Each structure stands twice: as structure tokens, then as C-alpha cells.
């Protein structure tokens, strides 16, 4: 997933569903 590569602090609201799957990577 490229979610961990992008600014997770900003896309945390966008990729909120991915946060539940991948877990707190760069949160």
C-alpha cells in the first residue's frame, strides 16, 4: 500500500479506512 508513503498526518482522514487495516503506521 502507498498509504504509508504519503503524508499520513494529512491523509489520515482520507485513508481512515486504511488506518484500520494497516494499523497505526505513521500516525
Wavefront OBJ file of the C-alpha trace (Angstrom):
o trace
v 0.000 0.000 0.000
v 1.177 3.518 -0.850
v -0.698 4.863 2.160
v 2.368 4.521 4.352
v 4.416 6.536 1.863
v 2.126 9.544 1.665
v 1.740 12.145 4.434
v -0.375 10.075 6.789
v -0.916 13.072 9.056
v -2.905 14.768 6.312
v -4.450 11.790 4.564
v -5.380 10.184 7.851
v -8.914 11.436 7.370
v -8.946 10.326 3.739
v -7.386 6.924 4.249
v -9.160 6.424 7.552
v -10.334 3.020 6.388
v -6.775 2.011 5.580
v -5.743 3.047 9.062
v -7.966 0.312 10.444
v -6.443 -2.250 8.101
v -2.767 -1.322 8.184
v -2.867 -0.033 11.723
v -1.019 2.977 13.174
v 1.992 3.055 10.846
v 2.993 6.727 10.726
v 0.153 8.019 12.867
l 1 2 3 4 5 6 7 8 9 10 11 12 13 14 15 16 17 18 19 20 21 22 23 24 25 26 27
